[in-house]
């Protein structure tokens, strides 16, 4: 899952033009009629982890940002998401989400890989 996440972060990095790498590649596909392989080069998610990755993406989309960049997902944010969606996370799922979050924070703090979201 982490390899998939890192690839997604790299596509969300901002170019000097202000657009994301993903947007630029999609524009190339639109103009040329050929889809750049970078758009589809993400390692697949391991079987059975799609739901967990989707939960992380939902949580990450609502994350807070501080002066130095993105903040780790807080327990309160995760608890609020569970309450709002009516879903319950098992302990191993919470651990996996925290590990994904740590990887996302690490990748997003690289100067050339500032994502807009998960």
Steps between C-alpha positions, in 0.01 A plus 500: 500500500785737579649465150160586351471797734847631408414482132178694560693764696747537213212561256358766731826698519482854368696601194643851453189580295285441810321199361549151637707238321176301461318794335791558261510134400124487452523809279769325293266203464218728389714680243682199358236233544765285672488442872845543662605183680581696817127541559451125520837397645387491863562169668167334558351483843530160665181297471256586776654837592289719271251588776778594739672718240167669423446574869849651520429714191178629656674581827795661324277723290383671820838527670624817667804697388734698721769755427745224405261296288257213549422380851467132588143376526387537859309244701214751523485535121491124459239464773287774342522327160389171658210675673391686184517195274376244751805282438714335763872437455668192643832552675704367208317737263582797721864391511509467120342845456756654736783336302356626172468845654863497613610400148279770347640766736857391422441508123314830516781669690744444216536839326432350157202289609244728663161329454161662491340201675511098510 
